[in-house]
Amino acid sequence: MVTRTKDVETSIKLALSGGIKDDITHEGLEWICRYLLWTLNRHEQYQYVTLCGLVAPTSDFDAMIVQLACRLGAYGHKGALDTERAMRWLIREYREGRCGSFMLDQLPEDNRDSPKRICAVA
């Protein structure tokens, strides 16, 4: 089953939160993990630095995932680094709450005069 969403970001958020299987999204595992790193940095949730064995926050996804794969000892066929395993591990750590507490979606500003708010209260 292919999940249809209104945009790429929504699809990635659904996959990141476990709402749909990682492999079902058109964007793929790597883009889900890239979005996670970007989001963690945007929300200043730097727990991933320790989890990945880094010395400082980074926006360099490729270097981060290689470092994580080395830290995990994630080697595949013929000794090649298994970055897919590292990506799945990081996403699982996020889902289990080890990367901080924040929302993927931005909530609208609380506008007391909003017609929607007035209708919801009435």
C-alpha positions in Angstrom: 0.0 0.0 0.0 1.4 3.4 -0.9 0.5 6.2 1.5 -0.6 9.4 -0.2 0.1 12.7 1.6 -0.2 16.3 0.6 3.6 16.9 0.6 7.0 15.3 1.1 7.5 16.8 4.6 4.2 15.3 5.9 5.2 11.9 4.5 8.6 12.1 6.2 7.0 13.2 9.5 4.6 10.3 9.4 7.4 7.8 8.8 9.6 9.3 11.4 6.9 9.1 14.0 6.2 5.5 13.0 2.8 6.3 11.5 3.8 4.5 8.3 6.6 2.1 7.6 10.0 3.6 6.8 10.3 1.6 3.6 6.8 2.7 2.3 7.7 6.4 1.9 8.8 7.5 -1.5 11.5 9.6 0.2 13.3 6.6 1.7 15.2 5.9 4.9 18.1 8.3 4.2 15.8 11.3 3.8 13.9 10.4 6.9 17.1 10.3 8.8 18.4 13.5 7.2 15.2 15.3 8.2 15.6 14.0 11.8 19.1 15.5 12.0 17.9 18.8 10.7 15.0 18.8 13.1 17.1 17.9 16.1 19.5 20.8 15.3 16.6 23.2 14.6 15.1 22.4 18.1 18.5 22.5 19.7 18.1 18.9 20.9 21.7 17.8 20.9 21.3 14.4 22.7 22.2 12.8 19.4 25.8 14.1 19.8 26.4 11.7 22.6 24.4 8.9 21.1 26.4 9.1 17.9 29.8 9.5 19.5 30.3 13.0 18.1 32.2 15.9 19.8 29.8 18.6 18.8 26.5 19.1 16.9 26.7 18.8 13.2 24.7 19.4 10.0 27.0 17.1 8.0 24.7 14.1 7.7 27.2 11.9 5.8 30.0 12.3 8.4 27.5 11.8 11.3 26.1 8.6 9.9 29.5 7.2 9.2 30.6 8.0 12.7 27.5 6.4 14.1 28.0 3.2 12.0 31.6 3.0 13.3 30.5 3.5 16.9 27.9 0.8 16.6 30.3 -1.6 14.9 27.8 -1.7 12.0 29.8 -3.6 9.3 28.2 -5.4 6.5 29.4 -7.6 3.7 33.2 -7.6 3.2 33.7 -5.2 6.1 31.8 -2.2 4.5 30.1 0.2 6.9 26.4 -0.6 7.2 25.0 3.0 7.2 21.4 1.7 6.8 21.7 -0.1 10.1 23.0 3.1 11.7 20.1 5.1 10.2 17.5 2.6 11.5 19.2 2.7 15.0 19.1 6.5 15.2 15.4 6.6 14.1 14.6 4.0 16.7 16.4 6.0 19.4 14.4 9.0 18.4 11.1 7.1 18.6 12.0 5.8 22.0 12.5 9.3 23.3 16.3 9.4 23.6 16.8 12.3 21.3 14.8 14.9 23.3 11.3 16.0 23.6 9.8 18.2 20.9 7.0 18.3 18.3 7.6 17.7 14.7 4.7 20.0 13.7 4.6 23.7 14.5 1.4 24.7 16.3 -0.3 27.9 15.1 0.0 30.9 17.4 -2.8 31.1 20.0 -5.1 33.7 18.6 -8.0 34.3 20.9 -10.0 36.2 18.2 -9.7 33.4 15.7 -13.1 32.3 14.4 -12.1 28.7 14.8 -11.3 29.3 18.5 -14.6 31.1 19.1 -16.5 28.2 17.4 -14.6 25.6 19.4 -15.3 27.3 22.7 -19.0 28.0 22.1 
